Amino acid sequence: MKTVETIKEGKNFTVVNVGKLSGIKDYVLPLGNIEIPGKVFVGGALHATGSELSFQAFAPGQDSSFLHKHRNHEELYFILKGEGLYQVDGEQIPVSEGSVIRVAPEGKRALKNTGNSELLMLCVQYKGNTFTKEDAQDGTILNDELKW
């Protein structure tokens, strides 16, 4: 089974590689009694502390196989390649490369590839209702010299 490769780790960072995006279809995610082809979570490999993220590839005609929702986690779905239908709360929304979908925790959601080629998606999951106005000002510009 294909696995995420850790490239380098330091005190304040982790770098991983999932391989070429065209190879996401080669991952298999074991989830209880089922296996989800073409899906890989990378938050654990990155030692992420505030979010989870996953890549998923859908072959033409493939769908999520089930609706799901969350208790606490909001999700952002980025369509990186292909086209499909995103279903949330019974509505079907056409999506394609460049589409970004935000779903609140309680939204019932699924995705289907309706195109003739692979659909590739990146999902970022994080605890909902936690970002404040102060968080938007969290960054600090440093005067340190860039060393390339």
N, C-alpha and C positions, 0 to 999 in steps of 0.2 A: 504494500500500500504506500502511496506517495505521502511524504511528510514535509512539514515546514522546516527549512534549514535555518539555523541560527548562524548569522555571519559574524557578529561581534557584540560583546556586552561590555558595559562600563558602569561606573557608579550611577550615572544619570541617564543611561540610554541602553536600548537593545535594538539591534538591526536583524531582521529576518528576511528570508526570501521564499516566496511561494512558487517561484519559477515563472516561466512565461505565462501570461494570462491565457494563452491558447491551451495551456495544459491544466487549467483549473478543472476541466472535465474529468481528469484522471484521479482526482481526490474522491474519497468516500468517507462520509461522516457517520460513524456508528452512533445511534441515538436510541437507547433502550433496546426495544425489540425490532427496530427498523434500521435500515441503512439508507442514507441520502446520498445518491451519486452526485458528483460534481460540486460538493460543498466542503469548505474548510474554514474553521474558526482560527484566528491568529492572535487574539487578545492574550491568551495564556502564554503563548510562545514569546510575546512581546513584554510579558509581565505588566500589562496595562492595569491600572488601578481605578480608572473611572469609566471605562467603557469596554465593550466587546466588539469585534468586527469580524465579518466573514465575507468570503467571496463565494459566489455560486454560479455555475454554468448550467444552462437549460438547453437541451437539444430541441430542434423544431418539434412543436406539439407537446413538449414536456411541461408539467406544472408542478406546483409545490406539493401536491398530493393531499394537502389538508389545510384547513383554515387554522390560524392560531392567534392568540392575543397574549398580553403580558399583564402582570399585576402592577409592576412599577416602571418598566422600561419602555421608553419612547424609542422609535427606530427611524433612521434615515436610510432610504434605499436610493442608490445611485445606479442608473442604467448606463453601463459602460460600452455596451455593444448590443446590437439587435433591436428587436421590437416585440411587444407583447401587450397583455392586458394585466393591469394591477387591479385586484378586487379588494375593496375595503368597505366594510359595513354594507355589503350587498351591491355596491356600485362598481361598475367595470370601467376603468379609465385606461385609454390607450397610452402606452409609454414607448419610448425609443431612446436611442443613444442621446445622452444629455439630460434626460428626465431625472428629477430628484423628487422623491416622495417622502413626506414626514407623516408618521402614524403615531397617534397617542397610544398609551399602553392598552387601553380597552378596545381599540379598533380591531375588528376581526379582519384578517388580511391573508392574501395569497397572491401568487404571481404565475402567469402562464406565458410561454413563448408562443406567439401566433405567427412568427415569421418563418422564412425558409432557411435561416442560418442560426447559429448559436446566439443565445441571449446571455450576456454576462452582467452580473450584478454585484455591487459592493454594498453591504449592509453595516451600518454603524449603530450599535445599541448602547444606550446610556440611561441613567436614572432620570425619569421625567420630572419636570417642574422644579429643577434645582438651579438653573442658570439665572443669575440676577444681573441688573444693570452694572453693578460693581464688577462682575466677572468680565464684562466687555472691556474693562480698563485694567485687566490683570497683568498684561505684558509690560515689560520694562525694556526700553532701548538702551543698550550698553555702548560705551565708548571704546570697548576693547577692539583691537585691530583684528580684521579678518585675516586668516592664514590659509591660503589655498595652496 
